[in-house]
């Protein structure tokens, strides 16, 4: 059964939270697809994942590079899943028609943006109505995620 998680970004921006969540997925052996709303965002996240930590990097590529299916983390604006990702990250209000193709779908949304909050609420209602297991995660004061 697909799990649909909602991560409410409040204390830390996406650029701080996403790399940590991707690291956890890779530790579990999961391939990931990160879907964003615009090609410019793909480029920005591509740079981020190479430089977010001086001691490490996240192996990744974009769907514009040759052989995207080989990437453990694929950054894309497309709904396709050429690498057979088990986890789909949805950013900037991105949506996919069928979450059941994944073990986990993760919506990351900005808690300071009323439109993003409303989109997340609509996605939550749709996921519950479709019978998926849903969970809401919020950042605590220490930056850790707390399931609510």
Backbone torsions as a table, in degrees:
resi	resn	phi	psi	omega
1	UNK	NA	131.7	179.2
2	UNK	-69.6	133.8	172.5
3	UNK	-97.6	135.7	177.1
4	UNK	-118.0	113.0	-177.0
5	UNK	-106.9	145.2	177.5
6	UNK	-121.2	119.6	179.6
7	UNK	-108.3	115.4	-176.5
8	UNK	-91.6	103.3	-178.9
9	UNK	-79.3	120.8	-179.8
10	UNK	-130.9	-62.2	-174.2
11	UNK	-81.8	-25.8	-178.7
12	UNK	-127.5	145.1	-179.8
13	UNK	-76.7	168.2	177.5
14	UNK	-52.4	-41.5	-176.7
15	UNK	-62.6	-22.4	175.7
16	UNK	-91.8	-34.6	-174.7
17	UNK	-82.1	-41.4	-174.2
18	UNK	-58.9	-48.5	-179.4
19	UNK	-57.6	-39.2	179.5
20	UNK	-65.4	-41.3	178.8
21	UNK	-66.9	-38.6	177.6
22	UNK	-65.8	-40.0	176.9
23	UNK	-57.8	-43.9	-179.6
24	UNK	-62.8	-39.3	178.7
25	UNK	-65.0	-45.1	179.8
26	UNK	-64.4	-36.1	176.6
27	UNK	-59.0	-31.0	179.2
28	UNK	-87.3	-0.8	179.0
29	UNK	82.2	15.9	-178.5
30	UNK	-90.1	135.3	170.0
31	UNK	-82.4	147.8	-175.0
32	UNK	-129.1	147.4	169.0
33	UNK	-120.8	131.1	178.9
34	UNK	-113.3	109.0	-177.3
35	UNK	-101.1	127.5	-179.9
36	UNK	-122.3	174.2	-174.4
37	UNK	-87.8	-14.7	-174.9
38	UNK	-149.0	148.4	178.3
39	UNK	-57.6	-33.5	178.9
40	UNK	-62.9	-34.9	179.1
41	UNK	-69.5	-36.4	175.4
42	UNK	-58.0	-47.2	-179.1
43	UNK	-62.3	-43.2	-179.8
44	UNK	-64.1	-43.5	179.4
45	UNK	-69.6	-33.7	176.1
46	UNK	-58.3	-47.9	178.3
47	UNK	-64.3	-42.8	-179.8
48	UNK	-57.8	-47.0	-174.5
49	UNK	-68.7	-19.4	174.5
50	UNK	-84.0	-23.8	-169.3
51	UNK	-123.4	1.1	-172.0
52	UNK	-64.4	-24.5	-178.0
53	UNK	-143.1	125.9	-178.9
54	UNK	-64.1	-23.4	-174.8
55	UNK	-92.7	-8.3	-177.2
56	UNK	-156.1	176.9	173.8
57	UNK	-150.2	163.4	176.4
58	UNK	-107.6	120.7	179.4
59	UNK	-64.9	122.2	-175.0
60	UNK	-159.8	171.6	174.3
61	UNK	-158.6	179.2	179.1
62	UNK	-113.1	164.4	-179.8
63	UNK	-73.8	-4.2	177.2
64	UNK	-92.2	-7.4	179.3
65	UNK	-88.7	159.1	177.6
66	UNK	-61.0	142.4	175.1
67	UNK	53.0	60.8	-179.5
68	UNK	-61.7	-20.2	-179.2
69	UNK	-65.2	-18.8	-179.3
70	UNK	-82.0	-9.4	-173.5
71	UNK	-82.1	128.3	176.1
72	UNK	-66.9	-29.4	173.6
73	UNK	-128.4	121.9	-179.2
74	UNK	-113.3	123.6	175.6
75	UNK	-94.3	130.0	-171.5
76	UNK	-154.1	160.9	168.0
77	UNK	-106.4	-2.2	-174.2
78	UNK	-94.0	157.0	174.7
79	UNK	-84.2	-7.5	-176.7
80	UNK	-71.7	165.4	-177.9
81	UNK	-136.8	67.9	-174.1
82	UNK	-66.0	-24.8	-177.9
83	UNK	-94.4	3.3	-179.3
84	UNK	64.9	40.6	-179.3
85	UNK	-60.0	142.2	175.8
86	UNK	-90.0	-23.7	-177.7
87	UNK	-122.6	132.4	178.7
88	UNK	-117.3	119.0	174.3
89	UNK	-94.1	132.3	178.4
90	UNK	-116.9	120.8	-175.4
91	UNK	-127.1	151.9	177.3
92	UNK	64.2	30.4	179.3
93	UNK	77.3	11.3	177.4
94	UNK	-59.6	150.6	-178.6
95	UNK	-140.5	154.1	174.4
96	UNK	-124.2	147.8	-176.8
97	UNK	-73.1	-28.6	-174.1
98	UNK	-136.9	92.1	178.6
99	UNK	-63.6	-19.8	-174.8
100	UNK	-66.0	-9.2	177.3
101	UNK	-77.4	-2.4	-174.4
102	UNK	-125.7	155.3	172.3
103	UNK	-73.2	-35.6	-178.1
104	UNK	-148.1	137.4	172.6
105	UNK	-117.9	130.0	-175.3
106	UNK	-120.8	116.3	174.4
107	UNK	-93.5	122.5	173.9
108	UNK	-108.7	124.2	-177.5
109	UNK	-138.1	148.9	-176.4
110	UNK	-79.7	116.1	-179.9
111	UNK	-70.7	-6.6	178.2
112	UNK	-100.2	4.3	-177.2
113	UNK	-117.3	110.5	-175.2
114	UNK	-62.8	-33.6	177.6
115	UNK	-66.9	-41.2	178.8
116	UNK	-64.9	-38.6	178.1
117	UNK	-63.9	-43.6	179.8
118	UNK	-64.9	-41.0	176.7
119	UNK	-61.8	-41.4	179.2
120	UNK	-64.9	-41.3	177.8
121	UNK	-61.2	-43.2	178.4
122	UNK	-63.8	-41.6	178.5
123	UNK	-65.2	-38.2	177.3
124	UNK	-59.9	-50.3	-179.1
125	UNK	-60.9	-41.8	-180.0
126	UNK	-65.1	-41.4	-179.8
127	UNK	-65.7	-42.6	178.0
128	UNK	-64.9	-42.7	-179.6
129	UNK	-63.5	-30.1	179.2
130	UNK	-82.9	-3.4	175.9
131	UNK	89.3	11.5	178.1
132	UNK	-78.9	152.0	172.7
133	UNK	-75.2	124.0	-177.6
134	UNK	-117.5	150.7	177.6
135	UNK	-146.5	144.8	-179.4
136	UNK	-114.0	127.9	-180.0
137	UNK	-119.4	134.4	-179.5
138	UNK	-127.7	145.9	179.1
139	UNK	-75.9	130.7	174.9
140	UNK	-83.0	176.9	-178.8
141	UNK	-60.3	-26.8	-179.7
142	UNK	-89.1	2.4	179.4
143	UNK	90.3	-8.6	178.4
144	UNK	-77.8	155.1	179.9
145	UNK	-85.6	134.2	178.8
146	UNK	-122.2	126.4	178.3
147	UNK	-78.1	129.4	-179.3
148	UNK	-111.0	NA	NA
